[in-house]
């Protein structure tokens, strides 16, 4: 039979154990809450990092080139640094303009232009302008005027579809057009398409030499072209030429 003193001592031990258990649970809850709060603060800090938006628009000239890029902003960030930081834009060697966007260069009658807050950048030193947080940057394809008449040089659109095998060469381009121009003449103006010496067939597509595994489907204004003398057919201004590279096993 326990004495009142023994019973009191046992009750005290139980109370101490309960207190330690409650303290442990409270500590774990506080640690979990602190960890969660710290994680939220880090995420909030990352998402709240100031950024400016750059819009890339190839327009009707290079319709496949369209993008919106978020650029991390910091004090004294220049327009040139902002453009190069995207990894999509290459400047000319003299730094006075853009050489290519996502590796797409334009012909001598078309160029990549830059708009900063609805004002076109025309001088080299303007690319050293410091960007403000609320500035709007747009890179777009622009057709150049010919002479002083304000008219533009006639052109044709060439779309190259490399499919899954040569997806890296898939794009659309604007090619200068001359009266009585032929398909062979159009391709001669364009580096990605190489013709045979007799100008009768396509022997290279981008950096890839064509062999018996591939065939080239050719369309002009949506119509499949099948005649043997295809490369000598006449092309008109504003025509749309499509080259599709496909394995010969596909339908």
NURODO-194274 format. One record per residue: residue in three letters; x, y, z of N, C-alpha, C, O in turn; residue number from 1. Coordinates in steps of 0.2 Angstrom, whole numbers, padded with zeros to 4 digits. Atoms other than C-alpha are relative to their C-alpha. Layout:
BEGIN
ala|X|Y|Z|X|Y|Z|X|Y|Z|X|Y|Z|NUM $
...
REM end
This chain:
BEGIN
unk|0004|-0006|0000|0000|0000|0000|0004|0006|0000|0009|0007|0004|1 $
unk|-0004|-0006|0001|0007|0017|-0006|-0002|0005|0006|-0008|0005|0008|2 $
unk|0001|-0005|-0005|0009|0030|0007|-0002|0007|-0004|0000|0007|-0010|3 $
unk|0001|-0007|0003|0003|0048|0003|0006|0003|-0003|0005|0006|-0008|4 $
unk|-0006|-0003|0002|0020|0053|0001|0003|-0003|-0007|0005|0001|-0011|5 $
unk|-0002|0003|0006|0024|0040|-0012|-0005|0002|-0006|-0002|0003|-0012|6 $
unk|0005|-0002|0006|0008|0044|-0022|0001|0007|-0002|0001|0008|-0008|7 $
unk|-0002|-0007|0002|0013|0063|-0022|0006|0000|-0004|0006|0004|-0009|8 $
unk|-0006|0000|0004|0030|0059|-0028|-0001|-0003|-0007|0002|0000|-0012|9 $
unk|0002|0003|0007|0023|0048|-0043|-0004|0005|-0004|-0002|0006|-0010|10 $
unk|0004|-0005|0003|0011|0061|-0047|0004|0006|-0003|0003|0008|-0008|11 $
unk|-0005|-0005|0002|0025|0074|-0048|0004|-0002|-0006|0005|0002|-0011|12 $
unk|-0004|0003|0006|0035|0063|-0060|-0004|0000|-0006|-0002|0002|-0012|13 $
unk|0005|0000|0005|0020|0061|-0071|-0001|0007|-0003|-0001|0008|-0009|14 $
unk|0000|-0007|0002|0018|0080|-0072|0006|0002|-0004|0005|0006|-0008|15 $
unk|-0006|-0003|0003|0036|0083|-0076|0000|-0003|-0007|0002|0000|-0012|16 $
unk|0000|0003|0006|0035|0070|-0090|-0005|0003|-0005|-0003|0004|-0011|17 $
unk|0005|-0003|0004|0019|0078|-0097|0003|0007|-0003|0002|0009|-0008|18 $
unk|-0002|-0007|0002|0027|0095|-0097|0006|0000|-0005|0006|0004|-0010|19 $
unk|-0006|0001|0005|0043|0089|-0106|-0003|-0002|-0007|-0001|0001|-0012|20 $
unk|0003|0002|0006|0032|0081|-0119|-0003|0006|-0004|-0003|0006|-0010|21 $
unk|0003|-0006|0003|0022|0097|-0122|0005|0005|-0002|0004|0007|-0008|22 $
unk|-0006|-0005|0002|0038|0107|-0123|0003|-0002|-0006|0004|0001|-0011|23 $
unk|-0003|0003|0006|0045|0095|-0136|-0005|0001|-0006|-0002|0003|-0011|24 $
unk|0005|-0001|0006|0029|0096|-0147|0000|0007|-0002|0000|0009|-0008|25 $
unk|0000|-0007|0001|0029|0115|-0145|0006|0002|-0004|0006|0006|-0009|26 $
unk|-0006|-0002|0003|0047|0116|-0150|0000|-0003|-0008|0002|0001|-0012|27 $
unk|0001|0002|0006|0044|0105|-0165|-0004|0004|-0005|-0003|0005|-0011|28 $
unk|0004|-0004|0004|0030|0115|-0171|0003|0007|-0001|0002|0009|-0007|29 $
unk|-0004|-0006|0001|0040|0131|-0169|0005|0000|-0005|0006|0004|-0010|30 $
unk|-0005|0001|0005|0054|0124|-0179|-0003|-0001|-0007|-0001|0002|-0012|31 $
unk|0003|0001|0007|0042|0118|-0193|-0003|0007|-0002|-0002|0008|-0008|32 $
unk|0003|-0006|0002|0033|0135|-0193|0006|0005|-0002|0005|0008|-0007|33 $
unk|-0005|-0004|0002|0050|0144|-0194|0003|-0002|-0006|0004|0002|-0011|34 $
unk|-0002|0002|0006|0056|0133|-0208|-0004|0002|-0006|-0002|0004|-0011|35 $
unk|0005|-0001|0006|0040|0135|-0218|0000|0008|-0001|0000|0010|-0007|36 $
unk|0000|-0007|0001|0041|0154|-0215|0006|0003|-0003|0006|0007|-0008|37 $
unk|-0006|-0002|0003|0059|0155|-0220|0000|-0002|-0008|0002|0002|-0012|38 $
unk|0001|0002|0007|0055|0145|-0236|-0004|0005|-0004|-0003|0007|-0010|39 $
unk|0004|-0005|0003|0041|0157|-0240|0003|0006|-0002|0002|0009|-0007|40 $
unk|-0004|-0006|0001|0052|0172|-0238|0005|0000|-0005|0005|0004|-0009|41 $
unk|-0005|0001|0005|0065|0165|-0249|-0004|0000|-0007|-0002|0003|-0012|42 $
unk|0004|0000|0007|0052|0161|-0263|-0003|0007|-0001|-0003|0009|-0007|43 $
unk|0003|-0007|0002|0044|0178|-0261|0005|0005|-0002|0004|0009|-0007|44 $
unk|-0005|-0004|0002|0061|0186|-0262|0002|-0001|-0008|0004|0003|-0011|45 $
unk|-0002|0002|0006|0065|0176|-0278|-0006|0003|-0005|-0004|0005|-0011|46 $
unk|0005|-0002|0004|0048|0180|-0286|-0001|0008|-0001|-0003|0010|-0006|47 $
unk|0000|-0007|0000|0049|0198|-0282|0006|0004|-0003|0006|0010|-0002|48 $
unk|-0006|-0003|0003|0066|0201|-0290|-0003|0004|-0006|-0006|0002|-0010|49 $
unk|0003|-0004|0006|0063|0216|-0302|0003|-0002|-0006|0008|-0004|-0007|50 $
unk|-0001|0002|0007|0062|0212|-0320|-0003|0005|-0005|-0008|0008|-0004|51 $
unk|0003|-0004|0006|0059|0221|-0337|-0001|-0006|-0005|0002|-0011|-0006|52 $
unk|0002|0005|0005|0051|0212|-0351|0002|0002|-0007|0002|0008|-0009|53 $
unk|-0002|-0001|0007|0058|0211|-0369|-0004|-0004|-0005|-0005|-0010|-0004|54 $
unk|0005|0003|0005|0046|0207|-0383|0004|-0001|-0007|0007|0004|-0009|55 $
unk|-0003|0002|0006|0053|0198|-0399|-0005|-0001|-0005|-0010|-0006|-0004|56 $
unk|0006|0000|0004|0042|0200|-0414|0003|0000|-0008|0005|0005|-0010|57 $
unk|-0002|0000|0007|0047|0194|-0432|-0005|0002|-0005|-0003|0003|-0011|58 $
unk|0005|-0003|0005|0031|0200|-0439|-0002|-0005|-0005|-0001|-0011|-0005|59 $
unk|0001|0004|0006|0026|0194|-0456|0006|-0003|-0004|0006|-0007|-0008|60 $
unk|-0006|0002|0003|0044|0193|-0461|0003|-0006|0002|0005|-0011|-0002|61 $
unk|-0003|0006|-0003|0050|0180|-0449|-0006|-0002|0005|-0004|-0002|0011|62 $
unk|0006|0001|-0005|0033|0174|-0441|0002|-0006|0005|-0002|-0006|0010|63 $
unk|-0001|0005|-0005|0041|0159|-0432|0004|0003|0006|0005|0000|0011|64 $
unk|-0004|-0003|-0006|0052|0171|-0421|-0005|0005|0004|-0005|0011|0002|65 $
unk|0004|-0004|-0005|0041|0177|-0407|0001|-0002|0007|0001|-0008|0008|66 $
unk|-0002|0002|-0007|0045|0177|-0389|-0001|0006|0005|-0001|0012|0003|67 $
unk|0000|-0004|-0006|0043|0186|-0372|0005|-0002|0005|0005|-0008|0007|68 $
unk|-0005|0002|-0005|0058|0186|-0361|0001|0005|0006|0000|0011|0005|69 $
unk|-0001|-0004|-0006|0060|0192|-0343|0007|0001|0002|0011|-0004|0002|70 $
unk|-0007|-0001|-0002|0076|0200|-0339|0001|0003|0007|-0002|0008|0009|71 $
unk|-0001|-0003|-0006|0083|0203|-0322|0003|0007|0000|0007|0008|-0004|72 $
unk|-0002|-0007|0001|0084|0221|-0319|0005|0002|0006|0004|0000|0012|73 $
unk|-0004|-0003|-0006|0098|0230|-0308|0002|0007|-0002|0001|0009|-0008|74 $
unk|-0002|-0007|0001|0104|0248|-0307|0006|0000|-0005|0010|-0004|-0005|75 $
unk|-0005|-0001|0006|0114|0254|-0322|0000|-0005|-0005|0005|-0006|-0009|76 $
unk|0001|0005|0006|0108|0240|-0333|-0001|0004|-0006|-0005|0008|-0007|77 $
unk|0000|-0004|0007|0111|0246|-0351|-0004|-0004|-0005|-0005|-0010|-0004|78 $
unk|0004|0003|0005|0100|0242|-0366|0004|-0006|-0003|0002|-0011|-0004|79 $
unk|-0004|0005|0003|0115|0232|-0374|0001|-0006|0005|0000|-0011|0002|80 $
unk|0000|0005|-0005|0117|0222|-0358|-0006|-0004|0000|-0006|-0010|0001|81 $
unk|0006|0003|-0001|0099|0218|-0357|-0001|-0004|-0006|-0004|-0010|-0006|82 $
unk|0001|0004|0006|0098|0212|-0375|0005|-0006|0000|0002|-0012|-0002|83 $
unk|-0005|0006|0000|0114|0201|-0374|-0002|-0005|0006|0000|-0011|0005|84 $
unk|0001|0004|-0006|0108|0194|-0357|-0005|-0006|-0002|-0005|-0011|0002|85 $
unk|0005|0004|0002|0094|0185|-0366|0003|-0007|-0003|0000|-0012|-0002|86 $
unk|-0003|0006|0003|0106|0173|-0375|-0003|-0001|-0007|-0002|-0006|-0010|87 $
unk|0004|0001|0006|0094|0175|-0390|0002|0005|-0005|0001|0004|-0011|88 $
unk|-0001|-0006|0005|0101|0191|-0398|0008|0001|0000|0011|0001|0005|89 $
unk|-0007|-0002|0002|0118|0194|-0406|0001|0007|-0003|-0003|0008|-0007|90 $
unk|-0001|-0006|0003|0125|0211|-0409|0005|0000|-0006|0009|-0005|-0006|91 $
unk|-0006|-0001|0005|0135|0217|-0424|0006|0001|0003|0007|0003|0009|92 $
unk|-0006|0000|-0003|0153|0217|-0422|0002|0008|0002|0005|0009|0007|93 $
unk|-0001|-0006|-0002|0153|0236|-0421|-0005|0003|0005|-0004|0008|0007|94 $
unk|0005|-0002|-0006|0139|0236|-0408|-0005|0005|-0002|-0008|0008|0002|95 $
unk|0005|-0005|0002|0128|0247|-0419|-0007|-0002|-0002|-0011|0001|-0004|96 $
unk|0006|0003|0001|0114|0235|-0421|0000|-0007|0001|0005|-0010|0004|97 $
unk|0000|0007|-0001|0108|0217|-0421|0001|-0004|-0006|-0001|-0002|-0011|98 $
unk|-0002|0004|0005|0116|0204|-0431|-0006|-0006|-0001|-0007|-0007|-0007|99 $
unk|0005|0005|0000|0103|0190|-0427|-0004|-0001|0006|-0002|0001|0011|100 $
unk|0004|0002|-0006|0089|0184|-0416|-0001|-0007|-0001|-0004|-0009|-0006|101 $
unk|0000|0007|0000|0089|0166|-0411|0003|-0003|-0006|0000|-0007|-0010|102 $
unk|-0004|0002|0006|0102|0164|-0425|-0004|0001|-0007|-0002|-0002|-0012|103 $
unk|0003|-0002|0006|0090|0171|-0438|0003|0007|-0002|0001|0012|0001|104 $
unk|-0002|-0007|0003|0098|0185|-0449|-0004|0001|-0005|-0008|-0003|-0008|105 $
unk|0005|-0002|0006|0089|0195|-0462|0004|0002|-0005|0010|0004|-0005|106 $
unk|-0004|-0002|0006|0094|0200|-0479|0001|0008|0000|-0001|0011|0005|107 $
unk|-0002|-0007|0000|0101|0217|-0484|-0006|0005|0000|-0005|0011|0001|108 $
unk|0005|-0005|0000|0084|0225|-0486|-0005|-0001|0006|-0010|0003|0006|109 $
unk|0004|0001|-0006|0077|0219|-0470|0005|0000|0006|0010|-0002|0006|110 $
unk|-0004|0000|-0006|0084|0222|-0452|-0004|-0001|0006|-0010|0000|0007|111 $
unk|0003|0001|-0007|0081|0218|-0434|0001|0007|0003|0006|0010|0004|112 $
unk|0000|-0007|-0004|0076|0235|-0425|-0001|-0001|0007|-0004|-0006|0009|113 $
unk|0001|0000|-0007|0075|0239|-0407|-0004|0006|0002|-0003|0012|0000|114 $
unk|0004|-0006|-0003|0061|0250|-0399|0001|0000|0007|0000|-0005|0011|115 $
unk|0000|-0001|-0007|0063|0257|-0382|-0005|0005|0002|-0004|0011|0000|116 $
unk|0006|-0004|-0002|0047|0264|-0375|-0002|0004|-0006|-0003|0010|-0006|117 $
unk|0003|-0002|0006|0040|0266|-0392|0004|0005|-0004|0002|0009|-0009|118 $
unk|-0005|-0004|0004|0056|0275|-0399|0005|-0004|-0003|0008|-0008|0001|119 $
unk|-0004|0004|0004|0066|0267|-0412|0008|0002|0002|0009|0008|0002|120 $
unk|-0007|-0001|-0002|0085|0265|-0407|0004|0000|-0007|0004|-0005|-0011|121 $
unk|-0003|-0001|0007|0095|0272|-0422|0008|0001|0001|0011|0000|-0004|122 $
unk|-0007|-0002|-0001|0112|0277|-0414|0004|-0005|0004|0001|-0008|0009|123 $
unk|-0004|0004|-0003|0126|0266|-0408|0000|0001|0008|-0001|-0003|0012|124 $
unk|0000|-0001|-0007|0127|0275|-0392|-0006|-0001|0004|-0006|-0001|0010|125 $
unk|0006|0001|-0003|0109|0273|-0388|-0001|-0007|0003|-0004|-0008|0008|126 $
unk|0000|0006|-0003|0112|0255|-0384|0004|0000|0007|0003|-0005|0011|127 $
unk|-0003|-0001|-0007|0122|0261|-0369|-0004|0004|0005|-0002|0005|0010|128 $
unk|0005|-0003|-0005|0107|0269|-0362|-0002|-0004|0006|-0002|-0010|0005|129 $
unk|0001|0004|-0006|0103|0264|-0344|-0008|-0001|0000|-0012|0003|-0001|130 $
unk|0007|0003|0000|0086|0254|-0343|-0003|0002|0007|0000|0000|0012|131 $
unk|0004|-0001|-0006|0073|0259|-0330|-0004|-0006|0001|-0006|-0010|-0004|132 $
unk|0003|0006|-0002|0063|0246|-0321|-0007|0000|-0005|-0009|-0006|-0006|133 $
unk|0006|0000|0004|0047|0251|-0331|0000|0001|-0007|-0005|0002|-0011|134 $
unk|-0001|0000|0007|0055|0252|-0348|-0003|-0006|-0004|-0003|-0011|-0001|135 $
unk|0002|0005|0004|0048|0242|-0362|0004|-0001|-0006|0006|0004|-0010|136 $
unk|-0005|0001|0006|0060|0234|-0375|-0004|-0004|-0005|-0006|-0010|-0003|137 $
unk|0003|0004|0006|0054|0227|-0392|0005|-0001|-0005|0008|0004|-0007|138 $
unk|-0005|0001|0006|0065|0219|-0405|-0005|-0003|-0005|-0008|-0008|-0004|139 $
unk|0005|0002|0006|0056|0217|-0422|0003|0000|-0006|0008|0004|-0007|140 $
unk|-0002|0000|0007|0059|0214|-0440|-0003|0005|-0004|-0009|0007|-0004|141 $
unk|0003|-0006|0004|0058|0229|-0451|0003|0000|-0007|0008|-0001|-0008|142 $
unk|-0002|0000|0008|0058|0231|-0470|0002|0007|-0001|-0001|0012|0001|143 $
unk|-0003|-0007|0002|0069|0245|-0476|-0003|0003|-0006|-0005|-0001|-0011|144 $
unk|0002|-0004|0006|0064|0258|-0488|0005|0000|-0005|0011|0000|-0004|145 $
unk|-0005|0000|0005|0072|0258|-0505|0000|0007|-0003|-0005|0010|-0005|146 $
unk|0000|-0007|0002|0078|0275|-0511|-0003|0005|0004|-0004|0004|0010|147 $
unk|0004|-0005|-0004|0068|0290|-0507|-0008|-0001|-0002|-0012|0004|0001|148 $
unk|0007|0000|0002|0051|0284|-0514|-0004|-0003|0005|-0010|-0002|0005|149 $
unk|0004|0003|-0006|0046|0275|-0498|-0003|-0007|-0002|-0006|-0010|0003|150 $
unk|0002|0007|0002|0042|0259|-0508|0005|-0005|0003|0011|-0003|0003|151 $
unk|-0004|0005|-0003|0049|0243|-0502|0002|-0005|-0006|-0002|-0006|-0011|152 $
unk|-0002|0005|0005|0058|0230|-0513|-0004|-0006|0000|-0005|-0009|0005|153 $
unk|0004|0006|0000|0048|0215|-0519|0004|-0006|0003|0010|-0006|0003|154 $
unk|-0003|0006|-0003|0051|0199|-0510|-0004|-0006|0000|-0010|-0005|-0002|155 $
unk|0004|0006|0000|0045|0181|-0508|0002|-0003|0007|0007|-0001|0010|156 $
unk|-0001|0003|-0006|0043|0171|-0492|0002|-0007|-0001|-0001|-0011|-0004|157 $
unk|-0002|0007|0001|0053|0155|-0490|0000|-0003|0007|0003|-0001|0012|158 $
unk|0001|0004|-0006|0048|0143|-0476|0003|-0007|-0001|0002|-0010|-0005|159 $
unk|-0003|0006|0000|0059|0129|-0472|-0002|-0004|0006|-0002|-0002|0012|160 $
unk|0002|0005|-0005|0052|0114|-0462|0004|-0006|0000|0004|-0010|-0004|161 $
unk|-0004|0006|-0001|0065|0102|-0456|-0003|-0006|0003|0001|-0011|0004|162 $
unk|0003|0006|-0003|0053|0091|-0447|0004|-0002|0006|0008|0002|0009|163 $
unk|-0004|0002|-0006|0059|0081|-0432|0007|-0001|-0001|0011|-0001|0004|164 $
unk|-0007|0002|0001|0075|0076|-0440|0005|0006|0000|0010|0006|0002|165 $
unk|-0004|-0006|0001|0081|0094|-0444|-0004|0006|0003|-0004|0011|-0001|166 $
unk|0004|-0006|-0002|0071|0105|-0433|0003|0006|0001|0000|0011|0001|167 $
unk|-0004|-0006|-0001|0085|0117|-0430|0000|0005|-0006|0002|0010|-0005|168 $
unk|-0001|-0004|0006|0084|0123|-0448|-0008|0003|-0001|-0008|0007|-0006|169 $
unk|0006|-0002|0001|0065|0126|-0447|-0001|0007|0001|0000|0010|0007|170 $
unk|0001|-0007|0000|0060|0144|-0450|-0003|0003|-0006|-0003|0000|-0011|171 $
unk|0003|-0003|0006|0053|0157|-0462|0005|0006|-0001|0007|0009|0004|172 $
unk|-0004|-0005|0002|0063|0170|-0471|-0003|0004|-0006|-0007|0002|-0010|173 $
unk|0002|-0004|0005|0061|0185|-0482|0005|0001|-0005|0011|0003|-0003|174 $
unk|-0006|0000|0005|0071|0184|-0499|-0002|0005|-0005|-0007|0005|-0007|175 $
unk|0001|-0005|0005|0073|0198|-0511|-0002|-0003|-0007|0000|-0009|-0008|176 $
unk|0002|0003|0007|0064|0195|-0528|0001|0005|-0005|0001|0011|-0005|177 $
unk|-0002|-0003|0006|0069|0200|-0545|-0005|-0002|-0005|-0007|-0008|-0005|178 $
unk|0004|0001|0005|0058|0201|-0560|0002|-0006|-0004|0008|-0007|-0006|179 $
unk|-0002|0006|0004|0058|0184|-0570|0004|-0005|0004|0008|-0009|0002|180 $
unk|-0004|0004|-0004|0066|0176|-0555|-0003|-0007|0000|-0009|-0008|-0001|181 $
unk|0001|0007|0000|0066|0157|-0554|0001|-0003|0007|0004|0001|0012|182 $
unk|-0002|0003|-0006|0066|0145|-0539|0007|-0001|0001|0010|0001|0007|183 $
unk|-0007|0001|-0001|0084|0142|-0542|0003|0007|0001|0008|0007|0005|184 $
unk|-0002|-0007|-0001|0087|0161|-0542|-0001|0002|0007|0003|0005|0010|185 $
unk|0002|-0001|-0007|0078|0162|-0525|0005|-0003|0004|0007|-0001|0009|186 $
unk|-0004|0004|-0004|0088|0148|-0518|0007|0002|0000|0011|0002|0005|187 $
unk|-0007|-0003|0000|0104|0156|-0524|0002|0005|0004|0007|0007|0006|188 $
unk|-0001|-0006|-0004|0101|0171|-0513|0000|-0003|0007|0001|0002|0012|189 $
unk|0001|0002|-0006|0099|0160|-0498|0005|-0006|0002|0006|-0011|-0001|190 $
unk|-0005|0004|-0002|0113|0151|-0488|-0002|-0007|0002|0002|-0012|0001|191 $
unk|0002|0006|-0003|0103|0137|-0480|-0001|-0006|-0006|-0001|-0012|-0004|192 $
unk|0002|0005|0005|0098|0129|-0497|0006|0000|-0005|0008|0005|-0008|193 $
unk|-0005|0001|0005|0112|0122|-0508|-0002|-0004|-0006|-0005|-0009|-0005|194 $
unk|0002|0003|0006|0109|0117|-0526|0006|-0004|-0003|0012|-0002|-0002|195 $
unk|-0005|0003|0003|0119|0105|-0537|0003|0005|-0005|0000|0010|-0007|196 $
unk|-0004|-0004|0005|0131|0112|-0550|-0005|0002|-0006|-0004|0007|-0009|197 $
unk|0004|-0001|0006|0118|0110|-0564|-0007|0004|0002|-0011|0005|-0002|198 $
unk|0006|-0004|-0002|0105|0120|-0553|-0007|-0004|-0001|-0012|-0001|-0001|199 $
unk|0006|0004|0001|0093|0105|-0555|-0003|-0003|0006|-0009|-0006|0006|200 $
unk|0003|0004|-0006|0091|0098|-0537|0004|0003|0006|0009|0006|0005|201 $
unk|-0003|-0002|-0007|0094|0102|-0519|0004|-0005|0003|0002|-0011|0003|202 $
unk|-0005|0005|-0003|0109|0094|-0512|0002|0001|0007|0005|-0003|0010|203 $
unk|-0002|-0001|-0007|0111|0102|-0495|-0006|0004|0003|-0008|0009|0000|204 $
unk|0006|-0004|-0004|0098|0108|-0482|0003|0002|0006|0004|-0002|0011|205 $
unk|-0003|-0003|-0006|0106|0119|-0469|0007|-0003|0000|0011|-0002|-0005|206 $
unk|-0007|0003|0000|0122|0110|-0464|0000|-0008|-0001|0005|-0011|-0001|207 $
unk|0001|0007|0001|0115|0093|-0469|0000|-0002|-0007|-0004|0001|-0011|208 $
unk|0001|0002|0007|0119|0085|-0485|-0005|-0005|-0001|-0006|-0010|0003|209 $
unk|0006|0004|0002|0104|0076|-0493|0003|-0006|-0003|0007|-0006|-0008|210 $
unk|-0001|0007|0003|0106|0057|-0497|-0006|-0003|-0001|-0011|-0001|-0001|211 $
unk|0006|0004|0002|0095|0043|-0502|-0005|-0001|0006|-0011|-0003|0004|212 $
unk|0004|0001|-0005|0087|0043|-0485|-0006|0006|0000|-0011|0005|0003|213 $
unk|0005|-0006|-0001|0078|0060|-0487|-0003|0002|-0007|0000|0000|-0012|214 $
unk|0003|-0003|0006|0066|0068|-0500|-0002|0007|0002|-0003|0009|0008|215 $
unk|0003|-0007|-0001|0061|0086|-0502|-0006|0001|-0003|-0007|0001|-0009|216 $
unk|0007|-0002|0003|0043|0091|-0504|0000|0008|-0001|0002|0012|0003|217 $
unk|0000|-0007|0001|0041|0108|-0512|-0007|0003|-0002|-0011|0000|-0006|218 $
unk|0006|-0003|0001|0026|0119|-0512|0000|0008|-0001|0005|0011|0002|219 $
unk|0000|-0007|0001|0022|0136|-0519|-0007|0002|0000|-0011|0000|-0003|220 $
unk|0007|-0003|-0001|0007|0146|-0513|-0005|-0006|0002|-0010|-0006|0000|221 $
unk|0004|0005|-0002|0001|0130|-0505|-0001|-0006|-0004|-0004|-0011|-0003|222 $
unk|0000|0006|0005|0002|0119|-0521|0006|-0004|0000|0011|-0001|-0001|223 $
unk|-0006|0005|0001|0013|0104|-0522|0003|0001|-0007|-0001|0001|-0012|224 $
unk|-0004|0000|0007|0026|0106|-0536|0003|-0006|-0001|0007|-0009|0002|225 $
unk|-0003|0007|0002|0030|0090|-0545|0003|0000|-0006|0007|-0006|-0008|226 $
unk|-0003|0001|0006|0036|0094|-0562|0008|0000|0000|0011|0002|0005|227 $
unk|-0007|0001|-0001|0054|0089|-0566|0004|0006|0000|0010|0006|0003|228 $
unk|-0004|-0006|0001|0060|0106|-0571|-0002|0005|0005|-0002|0011|0004|229 $
unk|0003|-0004|-0006|0054|0113|-0554|0004|0006|0001|0002|0011|0003|230 $
unk|-0004|-0006|-0002|0069|0124|-0550|0000|0005|-0005|0003|0011|-0004|231 $
unk|0000|-0005|0005|0067|0133|-0566|-0007|0004|-0001|-0008|0008|-0005|232 $
unk|0006|-0003|0000|0049|0138|-0563|0000|0007|0002|0004|0009|0007|233 $
unk|0000|-0008|-0002|0045|0157|-0562|-0003|0001|0006|-0008|-0002|0007|234 $
unk|0003|-0002|-0007|0042|0164|-0545|-0002|0008|-0001|0002|0012|-0003|235 $
unk|0002|-0007|0000|0032|0180|-0543|0001|0003|0007|0002|0000|0012|236 $
unk|-0001|-0004|-0006|0033|0194|-0530|-0006|-0003|0005|-0011|-0004|0003|237 $
unk|0004|0002|-0006|0025|0189|-0513|-0002|-0007|0000|-0007|-0009|0004|238 $
unk|0002|0008|-0001|0024|0170|-0517|0003|-0002|0006|0008|0000|0009|239 $
unk|-0002|0003|-0006|0026|0159|-0503|0003|-0007|-0001|-0001|-0012|-0004|240 $
unk|-0003|0007|0002|0038|0144|-0505|0001|-0004|0006|0004|-0001|0011|241 $
unk|0000|0004|-0006|0038|0130|-0493|0005|-0006|-0002|0003|-0010|-0007|242 $
unk|-0004|0005|0001|0052|0117|-0492|-0001|-0005|0006|0000|-0003|0012|243 $
unk|0000|0005|-0005|0049|0101|-0482|0005|-0006|-0001|0005|-0009|-0006|244 $
unk|-0004|0006|0000|0062|0088|-0478|-0003|-0005|0004|-0005|-0005|0010|245 $
unk|0004|0006|-0003|0055|0071|-0474|0004|-0006|-0002|0007|-0007|-0007|246 $
unk|-0002|0007|0002|0062|0053|-0473|-0004|-0003|-0006|-0010|-0002|-0006|247 $
unk|0004|0003|0006|0058|0043|-0489|-0005|-0005|0002|-0009|-0007|-0001|248 $
unk|0005|0005|-0002|0049|0030|-0478|-0006|0003|0002|-0011|0000|0003|249 $
unk|0006|-0003|-0003|0036|0043|-0472|-0004|0001|-0006|-0002|0002|-0012|250 $
unk|0005|-0001|0005|0020|0046|-0482|0000|0007|-0002|-0004|0009|-0007|251 $
REM end
